[in-house]
């Protein structure tokens, strides 16, 4: 079936998006809201108050069995077996050449592991996991499209979500960053995680799809005094770029390795073996690979993904992500994939936009970092 005739799926919150007047676009095989009231308004709500996101298009895989940690460590660049109970950890799956198969999050729960993959890589990752699993002590189950994921992000997120949570004797407000708990939120059974993809504090709530609509409405109602706004994929992309977080297919790909994408810190070469280890070790040793760097355009003309990048009049790379950055003086920013020699902060660049080269310079990532 061609992309033009692909039958798009709908998350459990589709009707809520329609009722809120969202503009829906195809993304990762689903009809997803790109914006509601406007990308800038939604961005500002997350930075100043709180934003409510439907992330139910993300792939959720449940891993069970005594061999999960050892098996997962043989496939991923970061450590899995050393995770503490109820810890979350960023990780990457690589191909044999060191390119990135996907970047993911692992959550270690009481009797299972939750693996969250990018929506666009759901089918690829499901095949990859099953093709690599020859163990009787590792069992895989997909909840992609059945389970829901709702995120509340922003400086008021804790005030909105924590009072709705029941996690036994603990308080959700005291959850550490990149940890989670099992319990309920708004009377709905949930895995409550202190994680996010916006550069702000907040929670990601993993629930059953049948509970999603009621919880969404509850969060909008409770969040109203805190100026919560439903936010779409447009604001999410702007927020993550400001925060220097990679997006698969842009800063990471089958050709762009974790070190090249700026995620070398998540490559643990002290692990005995994992897919792509030899290629990554060689890459890190030679240190001659093209890599991601931030940039700021000097003018007001925006760049776009794929635009060529020049230095000293010679083509050296391309733009990978680009956006206006409201949290960075409303300047046009983005990422480029360029040789190491062109990645020093302040290095002058030129970006060709519709046939004209515009001055830019390398800038440090992230463009935005919240006050703790």
Secondary structure, DSSP 8 states (H G I E B T S, - for coil): --GGG---EE-TTHHHHHHTT-EEEEETTEEEEEESS-HHHHHHHHHHSEEEEE-TTSEEEEEESTTHHHHHHTTBSS-STT--TTBEEEEEEE-TTSBEEEEEEEEE-SS-EEEEE-GGGHHHHHHHHHHT---TT-EEEE-TTTEEEEEEESTTHHHHHGGGEEBTTB-GGG--TTBEEEEEETTEEEEEE---SSSS-EEEEEEEGGGHHHHHHHHHHHHGGGTEEE--HHHHHHHHHHTT---BTTTB-SSSBTTTTT-GGG--TTSS--TTHHHHHHHHHH----EEEEEEESSS----TT-EEEETTEEEEEEEEEEEEGGGTTEEEEEEEE-GGG-STT-EEEEEETTEEEEEEEE-S-S-----
